[in-house]
Amino acid sequence: MWSSLKPVTADWPQAWVRERLGYTPHDLGLFRAALTHRSAGSANNERLEFLGDAVVNMVAAHQLFAAFPRAAEGDLSRLRARLVSREPLAQIAAELDVGAALQLGAGELRSGGFRRQSILSDALEALFGAVYLDGGLAAAKPLIERLLAPRLAALPAAAELKDAKTRLQEYLQGRDLARPLYVVRAVEGEDHAQVFHVSCRIEALQVQTRGHGASRRRAEQEAAAAALAQIEARHAQAGS
């Protein structure tokens, strides 16, 4: 296990990159920058993170395009978000022990920044950017594909990634029914901790549900999910 506070030596972090990424770096400066958070110095990973974000999205898009030949553009976008958004990238970074290799400022070390999702995902993207600059797409693409492969294989069907409001609207459109009506019934709490109460009404089906959440959107999603559950329950009863 690497210490979170590492001495910066001439060969750091060559051994870590070889062991964890299976890649032999040529320009160690790129990887030092990739593993340096902005709290630890000006030569940090922000620019590499910008580049790595584009590289990982391109590779993921290519993988998804091949793996889901019948998926529409919207479905592919949702699948990519599931594959390479902050949370899954942070999970990959944690599995690689990226946090233990990071150079962090004293404040980030005290607050546990080496475990924070945003810091881990940004560092992983920066590493991808470093590999791309150091070895080109021929080096970056197989590395990213290898790390994404288990999550790509575990992705659900594209339709399952649609949110409740989208699924409800598609259900109604498929039957030439009007869109549901969402109405904010109440807003409770202080500005920094509001709770929205929303109703969802589908006149043609005589369905009305309610939802609540920390934003109007979340409350509408909950109400839409409840409406879908009602509709599915009716179908089940009709079929029994």
Buried (B, 14 or more C-beta within 10 A) or exposed (E): EBEBEBEEEEEBBBEBBEBBBEBEBEEBEBBBBBBBBBBBEEEBBEEBBEBBBEBBBBBBBEBBEEEBEEBEEEBBBBBBBBBBEBEBBBBBBBEBBBBBBBBBBEEBBEEEBBEBBEBBBBBBBBBBBBBBBBBEEEBBBBBBBEBBEEBBEEBEEBEEBBBBBBBBBEBBEEEEBEEBEBEEEEEEEEEEEEBBBBBBBBEEBEBBBBBBBEEBBBBBBBBBBBBBEBBEEEEEEEEE
